[in-house]
Amino acid sequence: MKDLKRFVDRNIAPLLLLCFCGIMAAFLSVRTNSFFSVKNAVNILEANSYRMLIAVGMMCIISSGAIDLSVGSMLSFRLYAWRRRSRPSCRWGFA
């Protein structure tokens, strides 16, 4: 029992987040018919595919011992440059 209390004390924030996500998933599955559907899963995977590719690449780089944390900064620079090119009238690339 002491070990369980120590575990909960150390991990209260992730446990609360997990409980909240579970409650939200249960609520959305009751309120909508398409929450746990294949179409929704495909939409989520398509919307986050570039994030997954970056995460897998960073995992490979870090696990090989060649720690390189510049991927995030290069990604943000690339997105900034793309934004400037798509809207040249915008001064700093926002909005």
Rosetta blueprint (number, residue, H / E / L):
1 M L
2 K H
3 D H
4 L H
5 K H
6 R H
7 F H
8 V H
9 D H
10 R H
11 N L
12 I H
13 A H
14 P H
15 L H
16 L H
17 L H
18 L H
19 C H
20 F H
21 C H
22 G H
23 I H
24 M H
25 A H
26 A H
27 F H
28 L H
29 S H
30 V H
31 R H
32 T L
33 N L
34 S L
35 F L
36 F L
37 S L
38 V H
39 K H
40 N H
41 A H
42 V H
43 N H
44 I H
45 L H
46 E H
47 A H
48 N L
49 S H
50 Y H
51 R H
52 M H
53 L H
54 I H
55 A H
56 V H
57 G H
58 M H
59 M H
60 C H
61 I H
62 I H
63 S H
64 S L
65 G L
66 A L
67 I L
68 D L
69 L L
70 S L
71 V H
72 G H
73 S H
74 M H
75 L H
76 S H
77 F H
78 R H
79 L H
80 Y H
81 A H
82 W H
83 R H
84 R H
85 R H
86 S H
87 R L
88 P L
89 S L
90 C L
91 R L
92 W L
93 G L
94 F L
95 A L
